[in-house]
Amino acid sequence: MKNLTLENITKACGGSYHGDTSKLSIEVEGVVIDSRKVEKNYLFIAIDGEKVNAHKFIPDTIEKGALCVVSHEELGETDFPYILVESTGQALLDIAKLYRDSFDVKVVGITGSAGKTSTKEMIASVLSQKYNVHKTLGNFNNEWGLPITIFEMNESHEIAILEMGVNHFGEMRRLSSVAEPDICVITNIGIAHLEFFRTREGILQEKSQMIQDMKNGGTIILNGDDDLLSKMGPVKGVSPVFFGLGSDCEFYASDLKSAGLKGTECTLHLPSGESFRCLVPLPGIHMVSNALAGASVGYSLGLTPEEIKCGIETLPSMPGRNNIISTDKLVILDDCYNANPISTKAAIDVLTMAIGRKVAILGTMGELGSNEAKLHFDTGSYAEKAGIDLVCGIGRLGKEIAKGASKGSSTKALWFETKDDFLSSMKDIIKEGDNILIKASHGMNFPELVDALTKF
């Protein structure tokens, strides 16, 4: 891997090298934190989990051919090289920064309370019309995932799209100082992780820290429909560029027309005065917002309107994220990868576009703090007001969703303590022809429900 000699790695993470000095000039061929993924001449960084001491796997990694190990424990006399550091977690970030700086690539940094991953996918689809794009895989957006994504870069890549997710104060700078984005995109400021940030203003304060590490001459792209983001002024002498549904944004959409669960037709307007009609191929107004973010980034990197349009219209769907699954009996809106009140309400809005009975299977949304019960109740109430025919709440806080949905007379609301309880009753609840939304926080493991419904 470019620049990742053992000597450079040791310097980058401020460690002390122990072992055969003749190997200091050798470049590692991969960097991993999972001992199961070690291959010949890899670097293994021993990061302890909550329940597992990763250092106990060091002998296994050496047997598999690891060139060197990074450890925060003194290993004594060994017959293999290791680098001793104070913190292997910090070393992972330091080494990723060394590797990131080895490439002359444009980096697009993305953060926000909701929609980061779907926005990342939209931006990647647009930029791929012109560039060789590397992007965060799945939801690898934290202090372990971001470095792993960076280590997957190679010299063929021209653009890197790096998603950054945080849930505590101080985390963003640890990520953005490694990423050093050329373009900073913030999707929205919602109410995710209120348990730690307390207020939306606290979320804005932390998310916007990404801009502090933006490279000179960079670009700031913000959602102008967000009440807090729309008030942001210049940062580091750079004025933000806004996208949104309002014509006061530099990038905006007009003449929206629903195509049901097939997506939304709209006209996208660019700062140059050019515009084009396109189909955003996934349903929901929030996907139009994502398309505008993609257009904003694409435009800033020199794409033509034709290239931007093609990138939007060829966006692939992703399992767990606004993914439409049609079976012989059901239409399933698989949006179960994660959830917070904003994204869940957006998914409910999508469900309302369906033709036929509308069913929302909703589970617990995590990290919402002391107000979690009310936020779940309000989500159920939102589903009832949206005209959802049946709401199934699952889990402890799913009970609050069901309570909220039962306040009106038009929606039937049921509560199930566990997924198994729901599955055992599913055949009595679900009807052929139903349109079904499935959404909850990742820890609820709702893909099990998606799998069961596809076999219904």
Secondary structure, DSSP 8 states (H G I E B T S, - for coil): -TT-BHHHHHHHTT-EEES-GGGTT-B-SEEES-GGG--TTEEEE----SS--GGGGHHHHHHTT-SEEEESS---S-SS-EEE-S-HHHHHHHHHHHHHTTS--EEEEEE-SS-HHHHHHHHHHHHTTTS-EEE--TT--STTHHHHHHHT--TT-SEEEEE----STTHHHHHHHHH--SEEEE----STTHHHH-SHHHHHHHHGGGGGG--TT-EEEEETTSTTGGG---BTTB--EEEESSTTSSEEEEEEEE-GGG-EEEEEE-TTS-EEEEEESS-SHHHHHHHHHHHHHHHHTT--HHHHHHHHHT---BTTBSEEEE-SS-EEEE--S---HHHHHHHHHHHTTSSS-EEEEEE-----GGGHHHHHHHHHHHHHHTT-SEEEEESTTHHHHHHHHTTSSS-EEEEESSHHHHHHHHHHH--TT-EEEEE--GGG-THHHHHHHHT-
